[in-house]
């Protein structure tokens, strides 16, 4: 069951990734932190692109195969989608407690399932509908928990950013399903990080040229900033490695990976001392139950 252990490792690492995002963004410029994240992620994978292109790596998990112009255009589109999701998510997590953000992010598999229903014409069974309904109930209860901290889900713009991040993340997941039919995971992970970095660099330069407000925003270097990229890169590597293992089940791997919200929630409780933890924990438990029903429906 090596693939299951890799999936659990990916979940733990993703939870740490969310925590380091929260710490890095405190009183900091969202655009600069996000640019540095894409830059460090690119620096992690660029050597594998160069070594593969030079023939020093010709096979294995770290090999980055070559592909045509069409494949690179597809990855540029993926970079736009993912970067938009990250930008919304970074803005949201900067201004909201991580114990609010993490459960919202955990609803992403539900959004993917609904997207598959609407866009791809897939049918949901009883278990899957049960999971969707439980997740919707948990989201409603989470909004009530948020009101105790003065966060009104109906008109809070930061909540809207987090929801938009989850929606765009679901679009990215559906797009990944299409990409994985023809492209290798390492090719996708390596090149789309590079395109993200280029795109984010252009955004930062343009915003600093056009917006005095952006130029005046404070940036503080923290060692948690490169750790965002490190933990995300290793988490994704574990995820793709798990899927590459013989006998691995994508439904199980995806459910385990969403367990990252438990790690992020624990960091919020223990390290950041956030409030109303009991009610939020119940909301989170309901979301995990909903994900379990999604898993049962996918077997």
C-alpha positions in Angstrom: 0.0 0.0 0.0 2.9 2.4 -0.8 0.5 4.5 -2.9 -1.7 5.1 0.2 1.3 6.2 2.3 2.3 8.6 -0.5 -1.2 10.0 -0.6 -1.1 10.5 3.2 2.3 12.2 2.9 0.8 14.5 0.2 -2.1 15.4 2.5 0.2 16.3 5.4 2.5 18.4 3.2 -0.5 20.2 1.7 -1.7 21.1 5.1 1.8 22.6 5.9 1.7 24.4 2.6 -1.6 26.2 3.6 -0.1 27.1 7.0 3.0 28.6 5.5 0.8 30.6 3.1 -1.1 32.1 6.0 2.1 33.0 7.9 3.8 34.4 4.8 0.9 36.7 3.9 0.5 38.3 7.3 0.9 42.1 6.6 2.5 41.3 3.3 2.0 42.0 -0.4 -0.1 39.2 -2.0 1.3 39.7 -5.5 5.0 39.6 -4.4 4.5 36.5 -2.2 2.6 34.7 -5.0 5.3 35.7 -7.5 8.1 34.3 -5.3 6.0 31.1 -4.8 5.9 30.6 -8.6 9.6 31.6 -8.9 10.8 29.1 -6.3 8.5 26.4 -7.8 10.0 27.0 -11.2 13.5 26.8 -9.8 12.7 23.4 -8.3 11.5 21.9 -11.6 13.7 23.8 -14.1 16.7 21.6 -13.6 14.7 18.5 -14.6 13.5 20.3 -17.8 17.2 21.1 -18.6 18.6 17.7 -17.7 15.8 15.9 -19.6 16.3 18.1 -22.6 20.1 17.5 -22.5 19.7 13.8 -22.4 21.0 13.4 -18.8 17.6 12.1 -17.7 15.9 9.8 -20.1 13.4 7.9 -18.1 11.8 7.6 -14.6 9.6 9.8 -12.4 11.9 12.9 -12.9 12.0 12.7 -16.7 10.3 15.6 -18.5 9.4 14.5 -22.0 9.3 16.9 -24.9 6.0 17.8 -26.6 4.7 20.0 -29.4 3.4 23.6 -29.5 -0.2 22.5 -28.9 0.7 20.9 -25.6 2.5 24.0 -24.4 -0.5 26.1 -25.4 -2.7 23.9 -23.3 -0.3 24.3 -20.3 -0.4 28.1 -20.7 -4.1 27.9 -20.3 -3.7 25.7 -17.3 -1.2 28.3 -15.9 -3.8 31.1 -16.3 -6.5 29.0 -14.5 -4.3 27.9 -11.6 -2.8 31.3 -11.1 -6.2 32.9 -11.0 -7.3 30.3 -8.4 -4.1 30.9 -6.4 -4.5 34.7 -6.5 -8.0 34.5 -5.2 -7.0 32.0 -2.6 -4.0 34.0 -1.4 -6.1 37.1 -1.0 -8.8 35.2 0.9 -6.4 33.4 3.3 -4.6 36.6 4.1 -7.8 38.2 5.5 -9.6 35.2 6.9 -8.9 32.6 9.6 -7.4 29.4 8.2 -10.0 27.5 10.1 -12.6 29.1 7.9 -10.6 28.9 4.6 -9.6 25.2 4.9 -13.2 23.8 5.2 -14.3 25.9 2.2 -11.3 24.6 0.2 -12.3 21.0 1.2 -15.5 21.4 -0.8 -13.5 21.4 -4.0 -14.1 17.6 -4.8 -17.8 18.4 -4.5 -17.5 21.2 -7.0 -15.5 18.9 -9.3 -18.2 16.3 -9.1 -20.9 18.8 -9.9 -18.8 20.1 -12.8 -18.5 16.6 -14.1 -22.3 16.3 -13.9 -23.0 19.6 -15.7 -20.1 19.8 -18.2 -19.1 16.2 -18.9 -22.6 14.8 -18.5 -21.6 12.3 -15.9 -24.3 10.7 -13.6 -24.2 10.8 -9.8 -25.3 7.8 -7.8 -26.9 7.8 -4.4 -23.7 7.9 -2.4 -22.4 10.8 -4.4 -25.6 12.8 -4.0 -25.5 12.1 -0.3 -21.9 13.5 -0.2 -22.9 16.6 -2.1 -25.8 17.3 0.2 -23.8 16.8 3.3 -21.1 19.1 2.0 -23.7 21.8 1.2 -25.1 21.4 4.7 -21.6 21.8 6.2 -21.0 24.9 4.1 -24.2 26.4 5.5 -23.2 25.6 9.1 -19.7 27.0 8.4 -21.3 30.3 7.4 -23.1 30.3 10.8 -19.7 29.7 12.6 -18.2 32.6 10.6 -20.9 35.0 11.8 -19.7 34.5 15.4 -16.4 36.1 14.2 -18.2 38.9 12.3 -17.7 37.1 8.9 -20.9 37.2 6.9 -20.6 34.8 4.0 -23.3 36.6 2.0 -21.5 39.9 1.7 -17.9 39.3 2.8 -15.6 39.9 -0.2 -12.8 37.8 1.3 -15.1 34.8 1.5 -16.0 35.5 -2.1 -12.4 35.3 -3.1 -12.0 31.9 -1.3 -15.1 30.5 -3.0 -13.9 31.8 -6.4 -10.5 30.1 -5.7 -12.4 26.8 -5.0 -14.4 27.2 -8.2 -11.4 27.9 -10.3 -9.6 25.0 -8.6 -12.5 22.7 -9.6 -12.2 24.0 -13.2 -8.4 23.2 -13.0 -9.1 19.7 -11.8 -11.6 19.0 -14.6 -9.1 20.4 -17.1 -6.4 18.2 -15.6 -8.6 15.2 -16.3 -8.5 16.2 -19.9 -4.8 16.9 -20.0 -3.8 13.6 -18.3 -5.3 11.7 -21.2 -2.5 12.7 -23.5 0.3 14.4 -21.4 2.8 13.1 -18.8 2.4 14.4 -15.2 6.0 15.6 -14.9 5.7 17.5 -18.2 2.6 19.2 -16.9 3.9 20.0 -13.5 7.3 21.3 -14.7 6.2 23.5 -17.6 3.0 25.0 -16.2 5.1 26.2 -13.2 7.4 28.0 -15.6 4.5 29.6 -17.5 3.0 30.6 -14.2 6.2 32.3 -13.1 6.5 34.3 -16.4 2.8 35.3 -16.2 3.1 36.4 -12.6 6.3 38.3 -13.2 4.5 40.3 -16.0 1.5 41.0 -13.6 3.8 42.3 -10.8 5.7 44.6 -13.2 2.6 46.0 -14.8 0.8 46.5 -11.4 3.8 48.3 -10.0 4.0 50.5 -13.0 0.3 51.4 -13.1 -0.8 51.3 -9.5 0.7 53.6 -6.8 -1.2 51.6 -4.2 0.6 48.4 -5.2 4.0 50.1 -5.1 3.3 51.3 -1.6 2.4 47.9 -0.3 4.8 46.6 2.3 6.9 43.4 1.7 8.6 41.6 4.5 10.9 38.6 3.7 10.1 35.5 5.7 11.6 32.1 5.4 8.1 30.6 5.3 7.8 32.1 1.7 10.1 29.5 0.0 8.7 26.8 2.2 5.3 27.4 0.4 6.9 26.2 -2.8 8.9 23.4 -1.3 6.0 21.8 0.5 3.7 22.2 -2.6 6.3 20.7 -4.9 6.9 17.7 -2.7 3.1 17.3 -2.0 2.4 17.2 -5.8 5.3 14.9 -6.4 3.9 12.4 -3.8 0.5 12.7 -5.3 1.7 11.9 -8.9 3.9 9.1 -7.5 0.9 7.6 -5.7 -1.1 7.6 -8.9 1.8 6.0 -10.8 1.8 3.0 -8.3 0.3 -0.2 -9.5 -3.2 -0.8 -8.0 -3.6 2.8 -6.8 -7.2 4.1 -6.7 -7.7 7.7 -7.8 -10.9 8.0 -5.7 -9.1 6.9 -2.5 -6.0 9.1 -3.3 -8.1 12.2 -3.9 -10.1 11.7 -0.7 -6.9 11.2 1.4 -5.3 14.3 -0.2 -8.3 16.4 0.8 -7.5 15.4 4.4 -4.9 18.2 4.3 -7.6 20.4 5.7 -7.3 18.6 9.0 -3.6 19.5 9.2 -4.2 23.1 8.3 -7.1 23.3 10.8 -4.8 21.9 13.5 -2.1 24.5 12.7 -4.8 27.2 12.9 -5.9 25.9 16.3 -2.5 25.2 17.9 -0.2 27.8 16.3 -2.5 30.7 15.4 -4.9 30.3 18.3 -8.0 31.0 16.2 -11.5 31.1 17.7 -14.8 29.1 17.7 -12.9 25.9 17.1 -15.6 23.5 18.4 -18.3 24.6 15.9 -15.8 24.8 13.1 -14.5 21.3 13.9 -18.1 19.9 13.6 -18.4 21.7 10.2 -15.1 20.2 9.1 -16.1 16.7 10.3 -19.3 16.9 8.2 -17.3 17.9 5.1 -15.0 14.9 5.6 -18.1 12.6 6.0 -19.4 14.1 2.7 -16.0 13.3 1.1 -16.2 9.7 2.4 -19.6 9.3 0.7 -18.1 10.6 -2.5 -15.4 8.0 -2.2 -18.0 5.2 -1.6 -19.9 6.4 -4.7 -16.7 6.3 -6.8 -15.7 2.7 -6.0 
